Structures are given as C-alpha cells and as structure tokens.
Amino acid sequence: MSVFFMFLLFVLNIFTIFAIIVLYLRQNRLSQLEKDQKAIIGEMEQLMSGYLMEMKEDNETMVKAFTNSVAMNPEYG
C-alpha cells in the first residue's frame, strides 16, 4: 500500500512541476508581449508626430502662399 502512495506522490510531484513550468512559460510570453506592444506604441507615436509636423509645415506653406497671393492681388482682399 505504501508503494502505491509513493507512486501517487511521485506522479503528483511530476504533474506539479509540469504545471509550474507551463505557468512560467505563459508569464514570460505575456511579459514579452507587453514589451513588444510598448515598442509598437512608441513607434506609432513617433510616426504620428512626424506626420503631424509635416502637416503643420505644409499648412504654414499654404498660408504663406495664400497671404502672398492675396497681397499680390488686392481685388480679393
């Protein structure tokens, strides 16, 4: 009878170690996913700020061109 309990204990220990390994791998995968997501968010912020700066420069150029055309043609103003 004690051999059966020892075998059962051995199987339960193996199962516990396997469960701990699986949980550890899942935790590492989740933390790596969070790091990747933060990197992607940072990259998106940089792209958006670059795009907004480009739009701002284009708008300023358009305003300057418009004010110059209005100054050249007084009939519009």
Distance bins in CASP14 RR format, pairs under 12 A and 6 or more apart:
PFRMAT RR
TARGET T0000
AUTHOR 0000-0000-0000
RMODE 2
METHOD distances of the structure
MODEL  1
1 7 0 0 0 0 0 1 0 0 0 0 0
1 8 0 0 0 0 0 1 0 0 0 0 0
2 8 0 0 0 0 0 1 0 0 0 0 0
2 9 0 0 0 0 0 1 0 0 0 0 0
3 9 0 0 0 0 0 1 0 0 0 0 0
3 10 0 0 0 0 0 1 0 0 0 0 0
4 10 0 0 0 0 0 1 0 0 0 0 0
4 11 0 0 0 0 0 1 0 0 0 0 0
5 11 0 0 0 0 0 1 0 0 0 0 0
5 12 0 0 0 0 0 1 0 0 0 0 0
6 12 0 0 0 0 0 1 0 0 0 0 0
6 13 0 0 0 0 0 1 0 0 0 0 0
7 13 0 0 0 0 0 1 0 0 0 0 0
7 14 0 0 0 0 0 1 0 0 0 0 0
8 14 0 0 0 0 0 1 0 0 0 0 0
8 15 0 0 0 0 0 1 0 0 0 0 0
9 15 0 0 0 0 0 1 0 0 0 0 0
9 16 0 0 0 0 0 1 0 0 0 0 0
10 16 0 0 0 0 0 1 0 0 0 0 0
10 17 0 0 0 0 0 1 0 0 0 0 0
11 17 0 0 0 0 0 1 0 0 0 0 0
11 18 0 0 0 0 0 1 0 0 0 0 0
12 18 0 0 0 0 0 1 0 0 0 0 0
12 19 0 0 0 0 0 1 0 0 0 0 0
13 19 0 0 0 0 0 1 0 0 0 0 0
13 20 0 0 0 0 0 1 0 0 0 0 0
14 20 0 0 0 0 0 1 0 0 0 0 0
14 21 0 0 0 0 0 1 0 0 0 0 0
15 21 0 0 0 0 0 1 0 0 0 0 0
15 22 0 0 0 0 0 1 0 0 0 0 0
16 22 0 0 0 0 0 1 0 0 0 0 0
16 23 0 0 0 0 0 1 0 0 0 0 0
17 23 0 0 0 0 0 1 0 0 0 0 0
17 24 0 0 0 0 0 1 0 0 0 0 0
18 24 0 0 0 0 0 1 0 0 0 0 0
18 25 0 0 0 0 0 1 0 0 0 0 0
19 25 0 0 0 0 0 1 0 0 0 0 0
19 26 0 0 0 0 0 1 0 0 0 0 0
20 26 0 0 0 0 0 1 0 0 0 0 0
20 27 0 0 0 0 0 1 0 0 0 0 0
21 27 0 0 0 0 0 1 0 0 0 0 0
21 28 0 0 0 0 0 1 0 0 0 0 0
22 28 0 0 0 0 0 1 0 0 0 0 0
22 29 0 0 0 0 0 1 0 0 0 0 0
23 29 0 0 0 0 0 1 0 0 0 0 0
23 30 0 0 0 0 0 1 0 0 0 0 0
24 30 0 0 0 0 0 1 0 0 0 0 0
24 31 0 0 0 0 0 1 0 0 0 0 0
25 31 0 0 0 0 0 1 0 0 0 0 0
25 32 0 0 0 0 0 1 0 0 0 0 0
26 32 0 0 0 0 0 1 0 0 0 0 0
26 33 0 0 0 0 0 1 0 0 0 0 0
27 33 0 0 0 0 0 1 0 0 0 0 0
27 34 0 0 0 0 0 1 0 0 0 0 0
28 34 0 0 0 0 0 1 0 0 0 0 0
28 35 0 0 0 0 0 1 0 0 0 0 0
29 35 0 0 0 0 0 1 0 0 0 0 0
29 36 0 0 0 0 0 1 0 0 0 0 0
30 36 0 0 0 0 0 1 0 0 0 0 0
30 37 0 0 0 0 0 1 0 0 0 0 0
31 37 0 0 0 0 0 1 0 0 0 0 0
31 38 0 0 0 0 0 1 0 0 0 0 0
32 38 0 0 0 0 0 1 0 0 0 0 0
32 39 0 0 0 0 0 1 0 0 0 0 0
33 39 0 0 0 0 0 1 0 0 0 0 0
33 40 0 0 0 0 0 1 0 0 0 0 0
34 40 0 0 0 0 0 1 0 0 0 0 0
34 41 0 0 0 0 0 1 0 0 0 0 0
35 41 0 0 0 0 0 1 0 0 0 0 0
35 42 0 0 0 0 0 1 0 0 0 0 0
36 42 0 0 0 0 0 1 0 0 0 0 0
36 43 0 0 0 0 0 1 0 0 0 0 0
37 43 0 0 0 0 0 1 0 0 0 0 0
37 44 0 0 0 0 0 1 0 0 0 0 0
38 44 0 0 0 0 0 1 0 0 0 0 0
38 45 0 0 0 0 0 1 0 0 0 0 0
39 45 0 0 0 0 0 1 0 0 0 0 0
39 46 0 0 0 0 0 1 0 0 0 0 0
40 46 0 0 0 0 0 1 0 0 0 0 0
40 47 0 0 0 0 0 1 0 0 0 0 0
41 47 0 0 0 0 0 1 0 0 0 0 0
41 48 0 0 0 0 0 1 0 0 0 0 0
42 48 0 0 0 0 1 0 0 0 0 0 0
42 49 0 0 0 0 1 0 0 0 0 0 0
43 49 0 0 0 0 0 1 0 0 0 0 0
43 50 0 0 0 0 0 1 0 0 0 0 0
44 50 0 0 0 0 0 1 0 0 0 0 0
44 51 0 0 0 0 0 1 0 0 0 0 0
45 51 0 0 0 0 0 1 0 0 0 0 0
45 52 0 0 0 0 0 1 0 0 0 0 0
46 52 0 0 0 0 0 1 0 0 0 0 0
46 53 0 0 0 0 0 1 0 0 0 0 0
47 53 0 0 0 0 0 1 0 0 0 0 0
47 54 0 0 0 0 0 1 0 0 0 0 0
48 54 0 0 0 0 0 1 0 0 0 0 0
48 55 0 0 0 0 0 1 0 0 0 0 0
49 55 0 0 0 0 0 1 0 0 0 0 0
49 56 0 0 0 0 0 1 0 0 0 0 0
50 56 0 0 0 0 1 0 0 0 0 0 0
50 57 0 0 0 0 1 0 0 0 0 0 0
50 58 0 0 0 0 0 1 0 0 0 0 0
51 57 0 0 0 0 0 1 0 0 0 0 0
51 58 0 0 0 0 0 1 0 0 0 0 0
52 58 0 0 0 0 0 1 0 0 0 0 0
52 59 0 0 0 0 0 1 0 0 0 0 0
53 59 0 0 0 0 0 1 0 0 0 0 0
53 60 0 0 0 0 0 1 0 0 0 0 0
54 60 0 0 0 0 0 1 0 0 0 0 0
54 61 0 0 0 0 0 1 0 0 0 0 0
55 61 0 0 0 0 0 1 0 0 0 0 0
55 62 0 0 0 0 0 1 0 0 0 0 0
56 62 0 0 0 0 0 1 0 0 0 0 0
56 63 0 0 0 0 0 1 0 0 0 0 0
57 63 0 0 0 0 0 1 0 0 0 0 0
57 64 0 0 0 0 0 1 0 0 0 0 0
58 64 0 0 0 0 0 1 0 0 0 0 0
58 65 0 0 0 0 0 1 0 0 0 0 0
59 65 0 0 0 0 0 1 0 0 0 0 0
59 66 0 0 0 0 0 1 0 0 0 0 0
60 66 0 0 0 0 0 1 0 0 0 0 0
60 67 0 0 0 0 0 1 0 0 0 0 0
61 67 0 0 0 0 0 1 0 0 0 0 0
61 68 0 0 0 0 0 1 0 0 0 0 0
62 68 0 0 0 0 0 1 0 0 0 0 0
62 69 0 0 0 0 0 1 0 0 0 0 0
63 69 0 0 0 0 0 1 0 0 0 0 0
63 70 0 0 0 0 0 1 0 0 0 0 0
64 70 0 0 0 0 0 1 0 0 0 0 0
64 71 0 0 0 0 0 1 0 0 0 0 0
65 71 0 0 0 0 0 1 0 0 0 0 0
65 72 0 0 0 0 0 1 0 0 0 0 0
66 72 0 0 0 0 0 1 0 0 0 0 0
66 73 0 0 0 0 0 1 0 0 0 0 0
66 76 0 0 0 0 1 0 0 0 0 0 0
66 77 0 0 0 0 0 1 0 0 0 0 0
67 73 0 0 0 0 0 1 0 0 0 0 0
67 76 0 0 0 0 0 1 0 0 0 0 0
67 77 0 0 0 0 0 1 0 0 0 0 0
68 76 0 0 0 0 0 1 0 0 0 0 0
69 75 0 0 0 0 0 1 0 0 0 0 0
69 76 1 0 0 1 0 0 0 0 0 0 0
69 77 0 0 0 0 0 1 0 0 0 0 0
70 76 1 0 1 0 0 0 0 0 0 0 0
70 77 1 0 1 0 0 0 0 0 0 0 0
71 77 0 0 0 0 1 0 0 0 0 0 0
END
